[in-house]
Amino acid sequence: MNITLKQLKILEAVVEHNSYTDAAKALYMTQPAVSMQVKQMEVQIGLPLFEREGKQVSLTEAGGELLHYARIIRQQLDEAELMIEELKGLKRGKLHLTMASTANYFAPQLIAAFLHDYPGAQVTLDVTNRTGLLNALDNNTTDMVIMGKPPKGHNVTAIRFMENPLVVIASPVHPLARQKELIPLRQLADEPFIVRERASGTRIAAERFFARHDMQLKAGMEMNRSEAIKQAVMAELGLGIVSLHTIEMELALKRLVVLKIEDFPIMRQWHIVYRKGKRFAAIPEAFKNYVLEHAEQLINILPLNINHKDNP
């Protein structure tokens, strides 16, 4: 094949914008020029890259395979560019982070502290759900991911850097909020919970925790963001299980309370995750090391005034 880097860039743009016309605008090209380049690639490989329905386009199997390698090539070229800049002694570099939405409650504090020491770094930050995190890892579209439970079977390296306690939250007027003694876990059997989507790491951890205690988590409503869960709990729609990192402000304002539940919190960990064998440029490597060394000192969470067990 004699496909050019420019053509691979056009392929990525068409996929990103789902349109020849919008891709052309983003690349400062004409729509016919984009169409011609796509046709030339299709001639080169002997297979169609897109299926067209009106103005919308979707990848064929061949197009998906070519896109996969186009992203790998772009990533390697970006890494090569950064390496060359570092050899020239330039004190700057790029960092692309992708993180779970829950991590967005503390990660900006880490990034701000890092940029204080590395002011020349350029940071791109994507916040997404677990499915988005796995896609970023599989497609190699990010330097590293900050997430809770690392995935299995995705050929990645995961490094733990900080604890992530999951706690049960309630409205201050909920009957359980007035209980001073430790609440038996069995007392939650009939309580409706506001839960995350099924693919969420928090949801998975909570369901496994209840299953280990021969109980079933009673899901009342399903939300795809921790912020939505907090709002629903404050509206007295049920209890919630969230990361302690996400509720500092609500606890301080007394809009939510953490219930003293037997065997809680569920102790999880935050991880830095990246593709196995990935070669980092200087800035991503520096950020990884910075987080591993400073995260627990920089991120202060409110102490839990209850005894808890560590739960795997």
N, C-alpha and C positions, 0 to 999 in steps of 0.2 A: 504493500500500500504506500501511496505517496501523499498522505494527508498532512496538511500543514498545521502549525500551531494556531494560526488565525482561524482555520476552519474548525478546530476543536473548540476554540473560544466562541465561535458562532453557535456551535451545537449546544454548548452550555447555556448560552443566552436564550436560545429558542425554548429550551426546557424550562429555564427559570421563569420566563415571561409567558410561556404557553401560547406564543403567538409569533409569527414571522414579523408582523408589523411592529409590535412592541419591542422585539429583540433588535430590529433595525434601528429604532429610535435610540435605544440604550447604547448601541455600538456606533451611532452617528453614521449609519449606512442607509442605503435605500432598501426598500422591501424586495425589489427584484434582485438586487445584489446578494441579499441573504439567501433567497430561494435558489439562486444559481450556485452558490457555494455548497448548499445542502445537496443539490442534485449532483454536483461533482463528487462529493463524498460518497453518495449512493452508487455512483458509477464505479468508483474506486473499489468499494467492498462488494458490489454486486448484489446488494440487498437494500430494501427500503429502510430508512431510519425513522420515519414518522408515518403515522396514520392521520389523515386529515378529515375533520368533520366541520364543514363550514370554515369559520375563522379559527377554530380550535384545533390543536395538534396534540397527539400523544405518541410516546415512544413505542417503537416496535421492540421485539426482543433484541435484534441486532443493535438498534439505537441505544438500548439500555446498557449493553455490553461496551459499546464504544464510549458512552458517557462515563462509565466506571473508570476506564483507562484514561480518559481525558482529565478527570479530576486527579488521578494519581500523578499524571505528568505535570499538571499545573502546580500541585503541591510540591513536587520535587524541584520545579523551577523556582518557586518562591523560596524554598529552603536554600537552594544554590545561591540565589541573589543575596540572601541574608548572610550566608557564609562569606561571600566575596566582600560585602560591606564590612564585615568584622575584620577580615584580613587587611582591609584598608585603614583600620583603626577608627571607624565611625562608631560613636557611642550612641547608637540607636538601633532599633529593631522592632519587629512586629510580634504581637502575641494575640492569638485567636483562642478565646475561651468559650466553651459551651457548658452551661450548667443547668441543673434542675431548678425549677421555679422556687422551691423552698430555700435553696442556697442563695438566692438573690437577696435574702434578708441580712446576710452577713458578708457575702463575697465583696460587695463594693468597698467595705472597710478594709479588706485585705488588699484589694487593688489600689486603693488610695495610698496605703502605707507603702506598697511596693513602688508606686510611681514617685513617691517622695525620694526614694533611694535611686530610682532609675527614671529620671524625668524625660529621657529621650525615647522611652518605650511608647509604641502606639498599640493600644488595646482595642480589640473588637470583641464584643460580648454578646452572645446569643443565650437567651433564657427559654427553655422549652420543657416539655414533659419527657417521661422516660423513653417513649418511642422515638422522639426527636433526638435524644442523647445517643441512642443505639444507632440511629441512621448516620449521625455525624461521625461516630467511631467507624462504622462499617464502610462509609464512603470516604473516610480520611479527609473530611472537610474542616477539621479543627485541629489545633495543636493538642489540646487536652480537654477532658470533661471533668467537672466537679459533680459528683453524684453520691447517693447513698450506697445501696447494695450493688456491687459490680456485677456485670452480666457474665454468665457462663457460656462457653462455646463461641466467643466472639474474637478470640486471638488478641487479647488485650493484657496490659500490665496495669495492676491496681495497687495504689499505695495509700494506706490509711493515714489520715493526718489530724482528725479531731473527732470527739464523741458527739453523737447526735441523739439526745434523749427524746423519746416520743412520750407525750403525756396526755392524759384525759382532761379535756376542758369542758366547762359548763358555764351557763349564765349565772351571775351571782344570786339570782332569785330561785335557781333550781333547788328542789328539796335536798339533793345530795350535797349541795354547796354549804349547807348549814351543819353537816355532820362533822364533828371535831375528831372523832376516833377514825382509825384506819378502816376504810370501807372494804368489806369482803368482795373479791372479784365476782363471786356468784350473784351479787346484788345488781350487777350490770346486765344480767341475762336478758331482761325484758326491756332494757332501755334502748330506744332508737338512736342510732349514730348517724351523723352526717359524715359521709365517707368520700375519699378520692376515687377516681376512675380505677377500673380493675387492673390496669397495667402499672399503676403508681406503686413505687417502692414502699411508701407509707402504708398503703392499703394492703399490700402483700404481707408486710411485716406484722400488721395488726391482726390479719386473719390467721396467720401462722401462730401468733401468740395465743389467741383464743382457742385454736385447735389443739395446741399443746396442753391446754387446761380443760380439754373435753367440753368446750363451749363453742358457740357460733356467734360471730359478730352480727348483730341485728342491724342491717343497713336500712336506714330510713330514706335519706335523700343522697344523691351522688353529685359531687361537684368536681371540677377539674382544676381548681386552684385552692391553695390553703386560705387565701384571703376570703374566698366565697364561703368556705367552711366556717371561718371565724364569724362572719356576718350572720350566717344561719344559726350558729350557736347563740350568739348575742340576741337573736330574735326568738330564742326559746323553742327552736324547732327540734332540738335534740342535743346529744353530747357529740363531742368530736375528739379525734386523736390526731395530734399535730406535733411537729417538732417544736421543742422549747425555744429554739432560735427564732420562731416566727411570731411570738406573742409578747415580747418584752413591753411594747407600748401599751397593749390592752391590759396587761397585768398592772402596770404602773397607774393606768387610768381607772382601774377596778371595773373594767367592762367585762372581763372574763376572770375565772378562777381555775386553778389547777386542782383537781380532785385528788385526795389522798387515797389511792386505790392500792389494794394488796398486789404485790409483785410488779408494780409500776415504779418508775418509767420503764419502757422497753428501750434498752440501750443499744443503739445502732452506732454506726461510724460514718463519717464523711471520707470519701476517697478521691484522689486524683487518678484518673483513668486515661490511658492512651494506647494507641496501637502498639503491639509488641514489636520490638526492634526499631521503633521510630527514632530517628536521629534529630535531636532538637538543635535549633540555632541557639545563640547565646541568651537572648532575652527569655524565650520559653523555659530554657534550662534554669535560668536565674529565678524565674517566678516559681517554678516547681520547688526548688530548694528553699526559697523564701517562705513559702507556705508551710513546708514540712518543719521548718525551724521556728516560725513565729506565730502560726495560726492560733494555737491554744492560749498564747499570752495576749494576743490582740483581740480575740473574740471573747468577750465576757458575757455569760448568760446568768440570769437570776438563779440563785441557789434554790434547790428544792428542799424544803424543810420536812422531808419525809425519808424514811429508810427505804431503800430499794435494793433489788437484786439485779445483777447483770443478766440480761436475757440474750441468748445467742441469736 
